[in-house]
């Protein structure tokens, strides 16, 4: 049975209409459509011979086979065993990203006697046997695609094939069937390509590694690729950016399944924060100069030398000796963005470079890049990268 889509979440992006996701971090019942919880008969009811009530829909903690701490305590008090662990099965392929797989393993795996185990983790492959990792060692996989039939969550931790490589039909079909049966399907990094090939992302927002966002958008135009966010959660389907962002997504899902308190315990065991600040674009490389048509090249060079000046579109048009309308059309045709957007992007790039390479105050940087004030720079910087200049500098400052 296909699960009902639950409230959608995305990390570190502006609030959107329900069809596109709502801002994280809500702790809503995004998984409630996947399971039921059978109430324990109370002592008073049992003494009167009253039958136990019928099963009811699970809360967010009991979703997909998971139990909230409160439910666990109640069950233990009445002598009822805890529900079985939530089954997570990772579908891997060669060359497998060891980091992407490890991120999921660490979150959904065993955390020792101090943290109750709520998940059972396993791996499978299209063809069981040795699976080579990007690190050069092999993983011995004993289960095939039929392992997905018993999974509560199917995880695809990367799909690192050469550009243009098609997902094998058997893999796409197995993932599609698992979702149709009611399993939650999630991806880490380039694993999003498998979900897209299975048709699970049609007309939906999705994340993948920033370096492959353009490729995903070209190969699967029906998917609304968001190159900025760390992850997007639609309840029944979730996708994340680069490998480390997969850990952010997995912790978010643990919080959704088990509650924020349990997720914080897991995060502390991993020595990492439950949430990261910013979006994945802050990790993207500063863009190199792109070749442009001769009609714009002189203007772009002129603008690059005047980032500290308050240049308007009218100033650009005057320098290029064309009308503002013609200039805007040329930018759109040759660069895909407006003149104002191009100039702001270069100012943000210059800000990033100064934050990485100098200890200049933010106010000084603002004037050097033409953003007039520290307040304006912080606002523009946060809008572009979902983080603050101070946080960016702490993360990326290059010491001399």
ABEGO torsion letter per residue (X at the ends): XBBBBBBBBBBGBBBBBAAAEBBOBBABBAAAAABBBBBBBBAAAAAAGBBBBBBBBBBAAABGGBBBAAAAAAAAAAGBBBBBBBBBBBBBBOBBBAAAAAAAAAAABBAEAABBBABBBBBBBABBEBBBBAAGBBBBBABBAAAAAABABBBBBEBBBBBGBBBBAAAAAAAAAAAAAGBBBBBBEAAAAAAAAAGAABGBBBBBBAAAAAAAAAABAABBBBAABABBBAGABBBBBBAAAAAAAAAAAAAAAAEAAAAAAAAAAAGBBABBBEBAAAABBBBBBBBBBAAAAAAAAAAAAAAABBBBAAAAAAAAGBBAAAAAAAAAAAAGBBAAAAAAAAAAAAAAAAAAABABBAAAAAAAAGAGBAAAAAAAAAAAAGBBAAAAAAAABBBX
